[in-house]
Amino acid sequence: MAKNVNSRFFCSECGTDHAKWVGQCMDCGEWNTVTEFKEPMAAASKGASRSRGYAGARESVRKLSDVRLEEAPRFSTKNTEFDRVLGGGVVPGSVILLAGTPGAGKSTLTLQTLCELSHEIPSIYLSAEESLTQIALRSARLGLPTEHLDIATETDVLAILTMIDQLKSKLVVIDSLQAMHHPDTQGAPGGVSQLRDCMHILTQYAKQNDVAMIVICHTTKDGNVAGPRVVEHIGDVMLMIEAIEGSRFRELRAQKNRFGSINELGILAMMPDNGYIRAVSNPSAVFLNRAREPQPGSMVAALWEGSRAVLVEIQSLVVDSHQGNPRRLAVGIDPNRLNMLVAILTRHADLAMYDQELYVNLVGGLKSSDPSTDLPLILSIISSFRNRAMPQNWIAFGEIGLSGEIRAVPSGLERIRQAAQQGFSYCICPKANMPKTPPLGIEIHPVETMLEAMELLDGI
């Protein structure tokens, strides 16, 4: 007898698709996480029914030139940082996955958004993890307008779609995907098959009815979305919200965005009194909380995050090592890049650090892979090594090559303008980034090599 199901095997930890069952996932290395997922096979059509299927397929095909080009009518979330990361607002019919660690503010941010938009757009907040009383208590603590927002507690995805259709809702929040279940699919909520089917039917409904959905997702211990990777692929936007360690600020980034850039960074602040989440319009002011007196090993860098410059302080500490293998520790910066810069210093600046321990920190808990941090990082290391403080009104940016040259970085003029707005008087930058007309109030010092930057440092 022919089988009427296809068996596939997925890792519940990372979502990798395996050809057969294995005890250990070959991708993430976890044990006993591979589970079987059975999906029905499509029955073969015969005769006239097959012909009708082919005819229907031909009718659905259109010429590309016949498709009308209309700009997606975005609408604002009333939060400038949320809009920035989304690419300018929410697109009707889009499916936005919002993931983050527990306590990062996923439910708070989405509840705020719906309460502030419900008087303009029919909205509904669907929770499978909290009672109506709990949601009402949170909204009261936040001081949100609740007169026009519909709320419900439901786990059945088909019942949820019925509610949305009856209420004609155009903006929906589902909290959370891992708690939803499809009645026609086997398996417990949060399982591979349930996640796939629930995500598919929600996305299909959103596209067909121009309903914008924000789907909250849980994360695994390594920070990835819990469940198979196909869940991320189905959605239009994948956002991650994380708490910046040791502060009330939240970092919002896009890992995937079909309607905008994935390099945008949004900074949010959770108010200490009631937990309300506000947009931080000037992130540079957050990351520039410096000491009153200049200290050795401190230098300000001008990062480029998405479409704006963010100023952040880099601190370095060089101390004598009493071990055969000196320690190198980097927080917020790629440790491999730090080791490369130390090698460049040893080769081209004759700065022997083989017996020195080095600790580097990007102040504020921010993480960055921007290569423009090379030059300010080198200057902060030299400042700590020589125990000479840099003036606080200096800033630097630039990428350093393996031969010690200073390379240009994108958006140099915008970085310099941001530095001038924050009150900096001097800027060290690559010569190729030297603007023809520098902004008022700031003096530019262009350099071509790392040795030129070090000579400039000696003259300060």
Stockholm file with secondary structure:
# STOCKHOLM 1.0

chainA/1-460         MAKNVNSRFFCSECGTDHAKWVGQCMDCGEWNTVTEFKEPMAAASKGASRSRGYAGARESVRKLSDVRLEEAPRFSTKNTEFDRVLGGGVVPGSVILLAGTPGAGKSTLTLQTLCELSHEIPSIYLSAEESLTQIALRSARLGLPTEHLDIATETDVLAILTMIDQLKSKLVVIDSLQAMHHPDTQGAPGGVSQLRDCMHILTQYAKQNDVAMIVICHTTKDGNVAGPRVVEHIGDVMLMIEAIEGSRFRELRAQKNRFGSINELGILAMMPDNGYIRAVSNPSAVFLNRAREPQPGSMVAALWEGSRAVLVEIQSLVVDSHQGNPRRLAVGIDPNRLNMLVAILTRHADLAMYDQELYVNLVGGLKSSDPSTDLPLILSIISSFRNRAMPQNWIAFGEIGLSGEIRAVPSGLERIRQAAQQGFSYCICPKANMPKTPPLGIEIHPVETMLEAMELLDGI
#=GR chainA/1-460 SS CCCSEEEEEEETTTCCEESSCCSBCTTTCCBSCEEEEEEECCCCCCHHHHHHHHHHHHHHCCCGGGSCCCCCCCBCCSCHHHHHHHTSSBCTTCEEEEEECTTSSHHHHHHHHHHHHTTTSCEEEEESSSCHHHHHHHHHHHTCCCTTCEEEECCBHHHHHHHHHHHTCSEEEEECGGGCBCTTSCSCTTSHHHHHHHHHHHHHHHHHHTCEEEEEECBCTTSSBSSCTHHHHHSSEEEEEEECTTSSEEEEEEEEETTSCSCCEEEEEECTTTCCEEECSCHHHHSCCCCSSCCBTEEEEEEEETTEEEEEEEEEEEEECCSSSCCEEEESSCHHHHHHHHHHHHHHSCCCCTTEEEEEEETTSCCCCCGGGHHHHHHHHHHHHHTCBCCTTEEECCEECTTSBEECCTTHHHHHHHHHHTTCCEEEEEGGGCCSSCCTTCEEEEESBHHHHHHHHHTC
#=GC SS_cons         CCCSEEEEEEETTTCCEESSCCSBCTTTCCBSCEEEEEEECCCCCCHHHHHHHHHHHHHHCCCGGGSCCCCCCCBCCSCHHHHHHHTSSBCTTCEEEEEECTTSSHHHHHHHHHHHHTTTSCEEEEESSSCHHHHHHHHHHHTCCCTTCEEEECCBHHHHHHHHHHHTCSEEEEECGGGCBCTTSCSCTTSHHHHHHHHHHHHHHHHHHTCEEEEEECBCTTSSBSSCTHHHHHSSEEEEEEECTTSSEEEEEEEEETTSCSCCEEEEEECTTTCCEEECSCHHHHSCCCCSSCCBTEEEEEEEETTEEEEEEEEEEEEECCSSSCCEEEESSCHHHHHHHHHHHHHHSCCCCTTEEEEEEETTSCCCCCGGGHHHHHHHHHHHHHTCBCCTTEEECCEECTTSBEECCTTHHHHHHHHHHTTCCEEEEEGGGCCSSCCTTCEEEEESBHHHHHHHHHTC
//
